[in-house]
């Protein structure tokens, strides 16, 4: 199993693009928030740092959607009748 093998059966091109866009937006925002807490870097390097964070976040977001199954598509396991979790808890 390689890194780029599709292991999420529910991943589509559109869902991977959505996750890439989300990661590309969230990563530079988080990097900028972290940079506000630390001593400032020169303003000439800020666009380079934020663009690198955007590209890394987009790649990471797309790879996460492609690799990890969120489990929502699988049907829930049915419990046998009369089990503890099948009983109504309201008095």
Buried (B, 14 or more C-beta within 10 A) or exposed (E): EEEEEEEBEEBEEEBBBBBBBBBBBBBBEEBEEEBEEEEEEEEEEBEEBBEEBBBBBBBBBBBBBBBEEEEEEEEEEEEEEEEEEEEEEEE
